[in-house]
Amino acid sequence: MTLWILFSAVTLGVLLILVVPLLRRQTAAPARIAYDIVVYRDQLAEVERDVERGLLNESQAEAARTEILRRMLAAEDAELAAPQSEYRLGGGRRLRMATALVILIGLPLGSFGLYGMLGEPSLPGQPYSSRQADPDLKMTEMAANLAAGLKAKPEADGFATLAETYFALRRYGEAADAFRQAITMGLIDGQMLASLGESLTLSNNGEVIPDARTAFQQALTLDRQEPRARFYLGLAKAQTGHFAEAVSIWRDLEKGSPGDAPWLPMLKEHIALYAKQGGFDPASIKPIPPMPEGGKTAEGPNPHAAMGMGSTQAEGAPKGQVAGLPGGDASAAILAQTPEERKQTVKAMVDGLAARMEQNPNDIDGWVRLARSYQSLGDLGKARQAWSKLLNVLPPDSPLRAEVAKQLAELPKG
């Protein structure tokens, strides 16, 4: 109700500003000669003051008075010679009344009609107390506080949390920057690289740009079953017109996904859509995985269901460092190792994370990252232990408990 009162007051104010001048009784504008005479009289008075101050002698003053009087006479003659007319605002009375009527009726009807088409008249009001409980508002405040804290004390886990928060708020460019920071500081695994690639893609309106493709390729180097990397690399093929190759990659992802994987409906839609654009039957395309960095195929069943695979829209990527990182970073050094060396390095990093979790068992994000890392390494027993410990530290009313329980249930036996 308050909003409508405000709208009405603003509308009334605008109407008054527009209509009152039209309804006011019109009077003729004063003749120009009246203004001119006032100016010339002031000039005569100024001449007299200059004489009194000794700035002009009598002969100079007389010459100045003569010139001013000559100009006064010329102005009077010009006024008498000009055609007499009256200036009246808005023309005739009938025209002014018609204009005022159109404004009084048309402006309110047009304004509220436009609001009815473009606005949400039926949307209920949201008091300030309700907005304070808005999850997005709370997440925005949390992101701002976390970003401020990381400026004073940068740490990899903090940047990873900040990146995930930005991603949830759909601030994808800022999420990509935060993921880069976390990777630069040593949090290098398939999940982080895939998240970086997805953020870069979403921040470019769904286009899988070269930096994003590089990140996805490197994600497959560390985790050959990372579902988002496989999906977006297929999308990269589709965006460059290689529809059959895209469908081949997606069919391989579909084959290796659990039956209840949340991305399957979207994946099937993409397969059908791009097969139709390519003019072929998707069933005629052989499932082939994308090629990770280094040329080895990403084969085998998906060892884990990634929590929160994004849904948007992704060719091979050049070899090299992590997308967007400067040369010489730890990530580039790891990716330059042989597969066996890289496996040992990643294992050492995971062991370091596990040791940190023993010191800080209430770090929810750390347990998620540790469980996913174990799954990437194929150590399902330790992955199950990590998920179970996370379940134990979560509050009873936490909405994450259902998701963690689902992750445990979907873990392959072994």
C-alpha positions in Angstrom: 0.0 0.0 0.0 2.8 2.4 0.8 4.3 1.9 -2.6 1.1 2.8 -4.3 0.7 5.9 -2.2 4.2 6.9 -3.3 3.4 6.2 -6.9 0.3 8.3 -6.7 2.1 11.2 -5.0 4.8 11.2 -7.7 2.2 11.1 -10.5 0.2 13.9 -8.9 3.3 16.0 -8.6 4.2 15.5 -12.3 0.6 16.4 -13.3 0.7 19.6 -11.4 4.0 20.6 -13.0 2.6 20.0 -16.5 -1.0 21.2 -16.1 -0.9 24.3 -13.9 1.0 26.5 -16.4 -1.7 25.5 -19.0 -4.6 26.4 -16.7 -3.1 29.7 -15.4 -4.6 32.9 -16.9 -2.3 34.1 -19.6 -1.0 37.7 -19.7 0.8 39.6 -22.4 4.5 39.7 -22.0 6.0 43.2 -21.2 7.3 45.1 -24.2 11.0 45.0 -24.7 11.3 48.8 -24.5 10.5 48.6 -20.8 13.6 46.6 -20.1 15.7 48.8 -22.3 14.6 52.0 -20.6 15.5 50.6 -17.2 19.0 49.7 -18.5 19.5 53.2 -20.0 18.4 54.9 -16.8 20.9 52.9 -14.8 23.6 54.0 -17.3 22.6 57.7 -16.8 22.8 57.3 -13.0 26.3 55.7 -13.4 27.5 58.7 -15.4 26.4 61.0 -12.6 28.3 58.9 -10.0 31.4 58.9 -12.2 31.2 62.8 -12.3 30.9 63.0 -8.5 33.9 60.7 -8.1 35.9 62.8 -10.5 36.3 60.0 -13.1 34.6 62.1 -15.8 34.8 65.8 -16.5 31.8 67.8 -17.6 32.4 67.6 -21.3 32.9 63.8 -21.1 29.8 63.4 -19.0 27.8 65.4 -21.5 29.0 63.3 -24.4 28.0 60.1 -22.5 24.5 61.4 -21.7 24.0 62.4 -25.3 24.9 58.9 -26.5 22.6 57.2 -23.9 19.7 59.5 -24.8 20.3 58.7 -28.5 20.0 55.0 -27.8 16.8 55.5 -25.8 15.2 57.3 -28.7 16.3 54.6 -31.2 14.8 51.9 -29.0 11.5 53.7 -28.7 11.4 54.2 -32.5 12.1 50.5 -33.0 9.3 49.5 -30.6 6.7 51.7 -32.4 7.7 50.3 -35.8 7.4 46.6 -34.7 4.0 44.8 -35.1 2.1 44.6 -31.9 1.5 41.1 -30.7 0.8 39.3 -27.4 2.7 36.3 -26.2 0.4 33.7 -24.7 1.6 30.4 -23.4 0.3 27.4 -25.2 -1.8 29.2 -27.9 -5.6 29.6 -27.5 -7.6 28.7 -24.5 -9.3 25.7 -26.2 -6.0 24.2 -27.2 -4.6 24.7 -23.7 -7.6 23.0 -22.1 -7.4 20.1 -24.6 -3.7 19.6 -23.9 -4.3 19.7 -20.1 -7.1 17.1 -20.5 -4.9 14.8 -22.5 -2.2 15.0 -19.8 -4.6 14.5 -16.9 -6.1 11.3 -18.5 -3.3 10.0 -20.7 -0.3 10.2 -18.3 -1.9 8.2 -15.4 -3.5 5.6 -17.6 -0.3 5.2 -19.7 1.9 4.9 -16.6 -0.2 2.3 -14.8 -0.8 0.4 -18.0 2.9 0.2 -18.7 3.5 -1.0 -15.2 0.8 -3.6 -15.6 2.5 -5.0 -18.6 6.2 -4.8 -17.5 5.9 -4.9 -13.7 4.6 -7.3 -11.1 1.5 -5.7 -9.6 0.5 -8.8 -7.7 4.0 -9.3 -6.2 3.6 -8.9 -2.4 5.7 -6.4 -0.5 8.9 -7.5 1.2 9.6 -5.7 4.5 13.2 -5.0 5.4 13.1 -7.7 8.1 12.2 -10.3 5.4 15.0 -9.0 3.1 17.4 -9.5 5.9 16.6 -13.2 5.9 17.1 -13.5 2.1 19.8 -16.1 1.5 21.4 -14.2 -1.4 21.7 -11.1 0.8 23.4 -13.1 3.5 25.7 -14.8 1.0 26.6 -11.4 -0.5 27.5 -10.1 3.0 29.5 -13.3 3.7 31.4 -12.9 0.4 32.3 -9.3 1.2 33.5 -10.2 4.7 35.5 -13.1 3.4 37.1 -11.1 0.6 38.1 -8.4 3.1 39.6 -11.1 5.4 41.6 -12.6 2.5 43.2 -9.3 1.7 44.7 -9.2 5.1 45.5 -12.9 5.3 45.4 -14.8 1.9 44.9 -18.5 2.1 44.0 -21.2 -0.5 41.0 -22.7 1.3 39.6 -19.2 1.9 39.8 -18.3 -1.8 38.2 -21.6 -2.7 35.3 -20.8 -0.4 35.0 -17.3 -1.8 35.0 -18.6 -5.4 32.2 -21.1 -4.6 30.2 -18.3 -2.9 30.6 -16.0 -5.9 29.6 -18.8 -8.2 26.4 -19.4 -6.1 25.7 -15.7 -6.5 26.2 -15.9 -10.3 29.1 -13.5 -10.1 31.1 -15.7 -12.4 33.9 -13.4 -13.3 34.8 -12.8 -9.7 34.4 -16.6 -9.1 37.0 -17.3 -11.8 39.5 -14.9 -10.3 39.1 -16.5 -6.8 39.5 -20.0 -8.3 42.7 -18.9 -10.0 44.0 -17.6 -6.6 43.2 -20.9 -4.9 44.9 -22.8 -7.7 47.9 -20.6 -7.6 48.3 -21.2 -3.9 48.3 -25.0 -4.3 44.7 -26.2 -4.4 45.2 -28.1 -7.7 42.8 -30.9 -8.5 40.3 -31.8 -11.2 37.4 -30.3 -9.3 39.1 -26.9 -8.9 40.2 -26.7 -12.5 36.8 -27.7 -13.8 35.2 -25.0 -11.5 37.6 -22.4 -13.0 36.7 -23.5 -16.5 33.0 -23.4 -15.8 33.3 -19.9 -14.2 35.2 -18.6 -17.3 32.5 -20.1 -19.6 29.6 -18.7 -17.7 31.2 -15.3 -17.4 31.4 -15.3 -21.3 27.7 -16.0 -21.8 28.2 -19.8 -22.3 31.1 -19.6 -24.8 33.9 -22.0 -24.0 36.8 -19.6 -24.5 40.4 -20.9 -24.9 41.3 -20.3 -21.2 38.3 -22.4 -20.2 39.2 -25.2 -22.6 42.7 -25.3 -21.2 41.3 -25.5 -17.7 39.0 -28.4 -18.7 41.8 -30.3 -20.5 44.0 -29.9 -17.4 41.1 -31.1 -15.2 41.0 -34.3 -17.2 44.7 -34.7 -16.8 44.2 -34.8 -13.0 40.8 -36.5 -13.0 40.0 -38.3 -16.2 36.3 -38.7 -15.2 35.5 -35.1 -14.2 32.0 -34.7 -15.6 31.9 -31.0 -16.1 35.2 -31.0 -18.0 33.8 -33.7 -20.3 30.6 -31.9 -20.9 32.1 -28.5 -21.7 34.8 -30.0 -24.0 31.9 -31.6 -25.9 30.2 -28.2 -26.0 33.4 -26.6 -27.3 33.2 -29.0 -30.2 29.5 -28.1 -30.8 30.2 -24.4 -30.7 32.8 -24.8 -33.5 30.4 -26.9 -35.7 31.8 -30.3 -34.9 28.4 -31.8 -33.9 29.3 -35.4 -34.3 32.4 -35.1 -32.1 30.4 -33.3 -29.5 27.7 -36.0 -29.4 30.4 -38.6 -29.3 31.9 -37.0 -26.1 28.5 -36.6 -24.5 27.4 -40.1 -25.3 30.6 -41.3 -23.5 29.7 -39.1 -20.5 26.1 -40.4 -20.6 27.4 -44.0 -20.6 29.6 -43.5 -17.6 27.1 -41.5 -15.5 25.0 -42.9 -12.7 21.3 -43.4 -13.6 20.2 -40.6 -11.3 23.0 -38.1 -12.1 21.5 -34.6 -12.0 23.0 -33.6 -15.3 21.6 -36.5 -17.4 18.4 -34.7 -18.5 20.3 -31.7 -19.7 22.9 -33.9 -21.3 20.3 -35.9 -23.3 18.7 -32.6 -24.4 22.1 -31.5 -25.8 22.6 -34.8 -27.6 19.2 -34.6 -29.2 19.5 -30.9 -30.2 23.0 -31.1 -31.8 22.3 -34.4 -33.5 19.3 -32.7 -35.1 21.4 -29.8 -36.1 24.0 -32.1 -37.6 21.3 -34.2 -39.4 22.3 -37.6 -37.9 21.0 -40.2 -35.5 22.8 -39.9 -32.2 22.7 -43.7 -31.8 24.9 -44.0 -34.9 27.7 -42.1 -33.1 30.3 -44.1 -31.2 30.9 -42.9 -27.6 34.5 -41.6 -27.4 35.9 -39.6 -24.4 37.6 -36.3 -24.9 41.4 -36.2 -25.1 43.0 -34.8 -21.9 46.3 -32.9 -21.8 49.1 -35.2 -23.0 47.0 -37.2 -25.4 45.6 -40.0 -23.2 41.9 -40.8 -23.4 39.7 -40.4 -20.5 38.2 -43.8 -20.3 36.4 -45.8 -17.6 33.3 -45.3 -15.5 32.7 -42.2 -13.5 34.1 -43.0 -10.0 32.0 -40.3 -8.3 29.1 -38.0 -8.8 30.3 -34.4 -8.6 28.2 -32.3 -6.3 26.6 -29.4 -8.2 27.6 -29.9 -11.8 26.6 -26.7 -13.6 24.3 -26.5 -16.6 25.3 -24.3 -19.5 27.0 -24.4 -22.6 32.3 -26.2 -25.2 38.0 -28.3 -29.1 41.1 -29.3 -28.0 43.2 -27.0 -25.8 46.8 -26.2 -26.1 49.3 -27.7 -23.7 50.7 -25.5 -21.0 49.9 -23.9 -17.7 46.7 -23.5 -15.8 44.4 -21.1 -17.7 45.1 -17.6 -16.7 48.1 -18.3 -14.4 51.5 -16.8 -15.0 54.4 -19.1 -15.9 56.4 -20.6 -13.1 53.4 -21.3 -10.8 53.2 -24.5 -8.9 50.2 -25.5 -11.0 52.2 -25.3 -14.2 55.1 -27.3 -12.6 52.7 -30.1 -11.6 51.0 -30.3 -15.0 54.5 -30.5 -16.6 55.3 -33.7 -14.7 55.0 -37.2 -16.0 51.7 -39.0 -15.1 53.4 -41.1 -12.4 55.2 -38.0 -10.9 52.0 -36.0 -11.0 50.1 -38.8 -9.3 52.7 -38.9 -6.5 52.6 -35.1 -6.2 48.8 -35.0 -6.0 48.8 -37.8 -3.5 51.2 -35.8 -1.3 48.9 -32.8 -1.5 45.9 -34.9 -0.6 47.9 -36.4 2.4 48.7 -32.8 3.5 45.0 -31.9 3.3 44.1 -34.9 5.3 46.7 -33.9 8.0 45.2 -30.4 8.1 41.7 -31.9 8.5 42.9 -33.8 11.6 43.9 -30.4 13.1 40.7 -28.7 12.0 37.9 -31.3 11.9 35.2 -28.7 11.7 36.2 -27.4 8.2 33.2 -28.5 6.1 34.7 -27.4 2.8 37.9 -29.2 3.6 36.1 -32.5 4.2 34.3 -32.1 0.9 37.5 -31.4 -0.9 39.3 -34.3 0.8 36.5 -36.8 -0.1 36.5 -35.7 -3.7 40.3 -35.9 -3.9 40.2 -39.5 -2.6 37.6 -40.3 -5.2 39.7 -38.8 -7.9 42.6 -41.0 -6.8 40.4 -44.0 -6.8 40.7 -44.6 -3.0 37.0 -45.1 -2.3 37.6 -46.4 1.2 39.2 -43.2 2.4 36.6 -41.2 0.4 33.9 -43.0 2.3 35.6 -42.2 5.6 35.9 -38.5 4.6 32.2 -38.3 3.7 31.3 -40.0 7.0 33.4 -37.6 9.1 31.8 -34.7 7.3 28.4 -36.1 8.1 29.4 -36.3 11.8 30.4 -32.6 12.0 27.4 -31.2 10.1 24.7 -29.7 12.3 21.5 -31.9 12.5 19.5 -29.3 10.6 22.1 -28.7 7.9 20.6 -28.9 4.4 24.0 -30.5 3.3 23.3 -33.7 5.2 21.0 -35.1 2.5 23.6 -34.4 -0.2 26.4 -36.0 1.8 24.3 -39.0 2.5 23.5 -39.3 -1.2 27.3 -39.1 -2.0 27.9 -42.0 0.4 25.1 -44.0 -1.1 26.4 -43.5 -4.6 30.0 -44.5 -3.9 30.9 -47.7 -5.7 31.6 -50.6 -3.4 35.3 -51.3 -2.9 
